[in-house]
């Protein structure tokens, strides 16, 4: 994957000189930077068509790891002068981009530089994330050095291993240095899941998330608070207790409040009132949970919600059907999903005459399928299409012999709402903006049905928060 690091590198510079202390992975490194080149042909040789091809760029990537750089070369590259400290350091060499944040850890005399090697094609947002992680690690190490001399202790253990080693010191360094093991954990966690939860020296917590890994189909820049609306809601992807247990000790109390009063049937507006938190703060918490892949933004569950099977649903994943059958005994995932092969509202599927326990279980099934991106909610959008633009004055209305008579109140409401009948506002947004009930809106639309066209599709604002693919149905 483009976002996975090729290597993590630690370099130090002090009065004793510059040195590469640790790099991981280290099995495929080139100790002397050997490279292969084609032999140059004789100047008297005839030119062929092959000779006219541009030379191939040398690659420093092998099996998704950094190669071709000796320790000495990396040390010279990253043991920068103090003037470059506390700033973004970025260097491109062939098909590799190095990103880091050189940090002075004590009184300007010791510099450490944690560099991440990435593919040169990595996007700007990925590079920005790795720079941020290097900066966080550097700040944590500086704190621990000033608190208890942690960096001096760890670098001494690494230097000693280098001096004693006959070939490669890195295996020995891993057994002697907690910092080296932490850096290995950072690399492995980034490659495995894109999240890092680390306590440097068992003291300073460093948490990091690479959203490109957690949301492979999503542009993280789209996760903007401005896209959220008070009528949106939050769907947790994990149990509340599991999320709470993973929070740091200094987590925001507001986040804990939101998790305790959360329900998939509550809107952000209701959550803010129940938790006694301002709405803007609820938005920030929601974005934080989505960013860390702990929740999704949804429209709160209600009988009028219309769902259909998502076009990107991973139906071929056998483990998914097994997990569903295990959680809901006696049910089959594909059988339940078949009810939503065409758009259907919850009100049509949940009957008040059914066993309440059966209805409750079905709602839990809907929540589970939404958590696993199996269902897509459709919203109704309205387009104004005046009949006078489609037919002459003497024509009958869409072939209907009976003309619809409108009251003055209906005409006044239609005039007030018609600015929303442009295909960009769905029912829920119109209801919120104009403070009208669904029954009022449906009645008005039915009275003016000859002037309007309805269309069903997903809410693009919600789609930006968990899926970049769009689906559109016309009704």
N, C-alpha and C positions, 0 to 999 in steps of 0.2 A: 504493500500500500504506500501511496505517495507520502502520507503523513508519518510513517514509521521512521524512527531515527536509524541511521546506518551505524552510528557509534556515539559514545559519550566519552569525553576526554577531559582530564584534569591536569592543568599545568600550573606550576608555581614559579615565582620570581622573587628573589630577595638578595641580600648582600652576598650570599654564597653562590649566586648564579641562577641560571634558568634551568628548569628540568621538567620533563613530562613525568608525572607521578603515576598516573593510571589511565588506562583506556579499556573500554569494553564494548564489544567483544574483542578479544586479543588473539584468537586462534588463527585468523587468516591474515594477520598483519604482515607487511613486508618489512623486514628488519633493516634492509638497506635500500628500499625504494627501487628495486629492480623493475625495469620496464622493458618491453620488447619493441623493437622498431624494425621496419623493413630496411634491408640493406640498400644503400643508394646505388643506383645503376651508373655505369660508366658514362662519362659525358659524350662518348662517341657512339653510344647505343642509339638505335633508331627509336623514334617516338611512336608509341602505339596508342590506340584508343583508351586502353586501361590507364596509361600514364596521365591522361587528361582529367581523370576523376580527382576531385578534391581529396586531400589526405583525411583519413578517419581520425576523429578526436579520440585521444587516449581516455580510457575509462578507469576510474578509481573505485568502481563498484563491482563486487563479485559476490554472488549468492546473497544479495541484499545487505552486504556488509562493506565497510570501508577497507580498501586495500591500496597498496602502492605508496604509502607514506611511512617513512621511518620515524622512530621516536625523536631523533634529532631534528628532523624537518618540522614535525608538529610542535616541538618545543620552541623552535625559532619563530614559527608563525604566530604562536599564541602567547608567548611571554612578552606582552606589549609594554610600552613605556607608561609611566603613571599618568601622563596626559590623556591617555585613551581610556583610563579607568572610569567606572560609573557611567559608561555610555554603551550604546549598542555596538557590538563588533560583528561585522558580517564580511565574509570573504568567499569568493567563488573560485574554485580550482577545477578545471575540466568539467566533469558532470557532477561535482559535489559542491554544496554550499555549507559553509561553517557559520554557525550562529551562536553568540554567547554574550555575556555581560561581565567583563573583567572587573574584579572587586578588590579594593584595598581592605585587608582584614585587621591591620593594627598599625596605627600611627604612621601610615604611609610607607612602611618599610617592607611589608610582605604583600605580594599580589597573588591572588588565585584567579584562575580563569576556567570555568566549566563550559566547554564547547560541545555543541551538538552538531554532528555531521548529518546533513540531509541531502536528498536529491536536489540537484540544481533547479529542477522543474517544479519544486514545491511552491505552492501559491503564497502570496504575500501574507494572507491570514495565518497560514501554518507557520511561516517563519516568525511572525509576530508572537505566536503562542510559545514557541520554543525560546525565544528571547526572554519572554516573561518568566518562564520556568527557570532559566539560567540565573536571572536576576533574583528570583525568590530564594534559590539555593544559596547564592552568594551572600545575600543579606542574612540568612539563617546561620551560615558559617561564620560570618563576621561577628554576629551576636555571641555565638558560642566561644569564639576565640577571645573575645573581650571578657566574657564571663568566667571561663575556666581554662583558657589556653588549649582548647580542643583541636584547632587546626594545626598548631605547632606539634602537638602530640601525634596526630595522625600522619602528618607529612614526614615526621622523623621516622615513623615505622615504615613508611613506603620507601624513603631514601635508603634506609638500612637494607631493606629487601633488594633494592636495585644493586647496591654495592656488593651484596653477598651472592647474587645470582650469577650462574655461569651462562645460562641461555636466556630464558624469559622469566622475569620476576613476578609476573602478574598472578599466577596461581598462588604463590606464597603470600603476596600482598593481600589477597582475599581472606586468607586465614588470619592475618595480623591486624588488618585495618577495618574498623567498623564503617568508616567513611567510604572506603572502596566497596564494601558490601551494599551500602546505601545507594551508591551510584549504579551498581549492577541491578539493584531492585528497581530503580527509576527506569533504566533502559528496558528491562523485561516487562514491567507494568505498562509502559507506553506501547510496546509492541503487542502485548496481549489484549489490553482493553482500553487504553487511552486515558486511564485515570491513575493518579499518583496520590497516595496517602502515606506520608512519611514523617517520622519524628527524628529530626537530626539530633544525635547524641541523646536520644530518648528524652528530649526536652522541647525543642522548637518544632511545631507542627508545620509541615509544608503540604498543601493540597493543591492539586492541579488537574485540569480536565482538558483534553484535546477534543473539542466538539466535532471535528472532522471524522474522528474515529467512532464516536458515539452516534453521530447523525451523518452517515455517509452520503445521504441524498440531500443534505441541507446545507445551505450557505449560512454560516453562523451570523453573518451580518444582518440576516433577515429577522433574527431574534430580538426585535426592537419592542420596547414597552409601548410605543405609540400605536402598535397594531392591536393592542388589547382593548376590550370594551367591557363596561360594567356587567353586561349580560353574559359574558363568557364565564366559563368555570374551569375547574382543575380536576384532572383525573390522575390519581397516584398510580405509578407503575409497580410499586412495591407496597408491602404492608406498612402501615404507619409505624409500628414498633420497630421494623427493620430500618426504616429511614432515621428514626429517632436515635437508635443505637449507634448509627454511623456518624452522627453529628459530633463535632469537636466540643470540648468543654466550654469554649467561649462562643458557641453558636448564638445567633440572634434569638432573644426570647420571643420576638414576633414570629419567627419561623416555627418555633414550637407551638405557639398559639394557633397558627394557621393549620398545622398538621392535626391538632387535637379537635378542632371544630370542622375539619374538612368533610365534605360529602359530595359525591358526583352529581347530586341534585341541586347543589347550591351554586349561585352565581358569585362572581367576585364581589358584587355589591353586598350580597348577604353575608359572605365570609368576612368582609370588612366590618360589618355591623356586629356579627357574632363574636369576632375576636377583638373588637374595640380597637381597630387599627385603621388608619387613613387608607383610602383606596389606592393611592399612588404607591404606598409601601407594599400593599398586597400585590400589585403588579410586579414590583421588583422581586419579591419573594417567588412569585410564579415563574418569572423569567429565570431566576436562579435554579429552581427545581427542574425546569425544562432543559436548561443548559447542561446540568449534570445528569440528564436522562433519568430523572426520578419521577417525572410527571409529564402529562400532555395537557395542552389547552383544548377544551371541548366546549360544546354548548350543553348546559346542564340537562340531565335526563328528564324528560317529561313525555306525556302521551302523544304530543303532536310531533315529536322528533321522527324524521323519516331517514331510514338507513337502507343501504344497499351494499352488497359485497364489494370490497375494495378491489380495483383492478390490479393492485400490486400485492394482494394478499398471498402469503407464502403457503398456499394450500398443499403443495407437494411435500412439505416438511412433515415426515411421519411422526417425529417426536412431539409435534404440536397437537396432533389429533390424540395421541396417547395421553398427553398432559391434560387435555380437556376431559377425556373420558375418566381419568383418575380423579379429577377435581369434582366433576358432576357425574356421579355414578348413574349408570343406566342410560346415558345419553351419547349421541354421536355427533361430532362437530360438523361433518358435512351435511347431515340431516337438518341440523339447526340452521346452518348457513343457507340451505336451499330455500328457506322461507324468505330470504332476502336476495334471491336471484334477480328479483324486480324490486324497485323501491317500495318500502312498506313502513308505515308508522307504527310506533309501539302501541298506540291505542287500538289498532286493528289486530295486533297480536296478543295483547293482554286483555282478557275479558273479565269484567267484574263478577261474572257468574262462575268463573273457575275457582279452584281451590286457592286461597290466598298464599299458601305455602308454595304452590306451583308457580304463581305469578312472581313471587319474591325470588325463587330460584332462576326464573327466566331473566329477571333484571340483572342478577349476578352474572348470568351468561353473557348478557349484552356488555356489561362492564369488562368482563374478561376478554371478549372479542375486540373491544375497542382498545384495550391495553396492548393487544398483540397485532394491532393494525389490520384486522380482518374486515372491519366494517367501515363504511364511509358515510357520514351524515350529509344529507342533501337539504338545501334551503331553497325556498321559492323566491324568485326574483320577478319583478313586474316591469313590463315594457308598455309604454303608452303608444297606441297605434290608432289615432283618430279615424273614425269611419269615413269622415268627409274627405280624407285623403285617398281613400280606397275606392269610392263610388260616387256617382253623381247625386245631385240633390233630389232627383226624382226616383232614385233606386230605393228598393226596400232595404232594411238593415240586415246583412249576412244571410238573406233569404228568409227571415222571420217575419211573419205577417203581423205579429203583435208587437207594437212599439212599447218600449219600456218607459214608464213614467217615473221621473225623479222628483223627490220632494226638495224643497229649498234647503233643508238641513243636509241632505245627501249631496247636493250640488256644492254646498259650502265646504263640507268635509273633503269631497273629491278635489276641489280647487286647492285646499290646504295640503293635501297629501300628494298631488300629482307631480310635485318636484322630485319625489322619491321614485316615481315610476319611470326610471331611466335605465333599468337593468343593472344598477350598481348597488342597490339596497334591497336586502332580503326582508322577509316578513318580520323577523325578530328585531332587526335594527329599526325598521319603521315603527314598530310598536313601542320601542324604547324612546326613540327620538320624539315621537308625536304623542306619547302617553295615551295610546289607544289599546283596547283589548283585542285579542285575536278574533273573537266573534264579531266585533264591530268591523274589523278590517276585512274579514271574509265576506260579510254581508255587503259591504260597499263594493268590493271587487265583483261579486256576483251581479249587483245591479248595473255595473258598468262593464260587464264582460265583453260587450261588443267593441269596446274601445281599448281593451287590454290584451296582452299576450303574456302567459306565464312560462317561466323557465326554471328548471331545477338543476342546481349544481352545488358544489361544496363552497364553504365560506373561505375565500382566499386568505383572509387574515389568520384564521385558525390553521389553514394548510401551511402557512409560512412557519408555523411553530413545530411541525413534526413531519412534513412530507412536502417535497418540492414538485411532485408530479400532480398534474391537474386532470380532473375528469369532468366532463360536462354532458348532461342529459337534457334533452328538450322534451317538454311535456305539452 
